[in-house]
Amino acid sequence: MAFTAIDTLGDKVKVIYHSPKPENFELSERLVMKGKYEEGQFVCQSIQTKCPSKYKDQDPSKHPGNKKIQPTTIR
């Protein structure tokens, strides 16, 4: 598989990936790729997809990581 990736600075690079396409590849907002830059292209060894959060458009206080913890007294 070959595609063009755009990094966080807006630079583009051709990516070559010889393994099967990762699940949710088209839905990902970001990819974490590991590999080597060779001869003007990035030869990718692994891809990790970063999918949009299901909490993205919700009130941040409703995110499970933002639950308030009730203090307890240990006796």
C-alpha positions as CSV (number, residue, x, y, z in Angstrom):
1,M,0.0,0.0,0.0
2,A,1.3,3.5,-0.8
3,F,-0.2,6.8,0.3
4,T,0.9,10.4,1.1
5,A,1.1,11.4,4.7
6,I,1.0,15.0,6.0
7,D,2.8,15.7,9.3
8,T,1.8,18.2,12.0
9,L,4.0,20.9,10.2
10,G,2.2,20.4,6.9
11,D,5.0,18.6,5.2
12,K,4.1,15.7,2.8
13,V,5.9,12.4,2.3
14,K,5.1,9.3,0.3
15,V,4.6,6.3,2.6
16,I,5.2,2.7,1.5
17,Y,3.6,0.0,3.7
18,H,3.8,-3.7,2.9
19,S,1.5,-5.1,5.5
20,P,-2.3,-5.3,5.4
21,K,-4.2,-1.9,5.8
22,P,-4.9,-1.3,9.5
23,E,-8.4,-1.4,10.8
24,N,-10.2,2.0,10.8
25,F,-7.4,3.4,8.6
26,E,-9.8,5.7,6.7
27,L,-11.5,6.9,9.9
28,S,-8.4,7.8,11.7
29,E,-7.6,11.5,12.5
30,R,-4.0,10.6,13.1
31,L,-1.5,7.8,12.4
32,V,1.6,6.8,14.4
33,M,4.0,5.3,12.0
34,K,7.4,3.6,12.6
35,G,9.9,2.9,9.9
36,K,12.8,4.5,7.9
37,Y,13.1,7.4,5.5
38,E,14.8,6.0,2.4
39,E,15.4,7.5,-1.0
40,G,12.8,10.3,-0.6
41,Q,10.0,8.1,0.9
42,F,9.0,6.7,4.3
43,V,9.2,2.9,4.4
44,C,6.8,2.1,7.2
45,Q,7.1,-1.0,9.4
46,S,4.1,-0.4,11.6
47,I,1.0,1.8,11.7
48,Q,-1.1,2.6,14.8
49,T,-4.4,4.4,14.1
50,K,-5.7,7.2,16.3
51,C,-9.4,7.3,16.0
52,P,-11.7,10.3,16.8
53,S,-12.8,10.2,20.4
54,K,-16.4,9.4,21.0
55,Y,-16.3,12.1,23.6
56,K,-15.0,14.8,21.2
57,D,-18.3,16.8,21.0
58,Q,-19.5,16.2,24.5
59,D,-19.1,18.2,27.7
60,P,-15.5,17.4,29.0
61,S,-16.9,16.8,32.5
62,K,-18.7,13.7,31.1
63,H,-15.5,12.1,29.9
64,P,-14.8,9.0,32.0
65,G,-11.3,10.3,32.9
66,N,-12.8,13.4,34.4
67,K,-15.1,11.7,37.0
68,K,-14.9,13.2,40.5
69,I,-13.6,10.9,43.2
70,Q,-15.3,11.1,46.6
71,P,-12.7,11.5,49.4
72,T,-12.8,8.7,51.9
73,T,-11.4,8.4,55.4
74,I,-9.2,5.4,56.2
75,R,-9.4,4.3,59.8
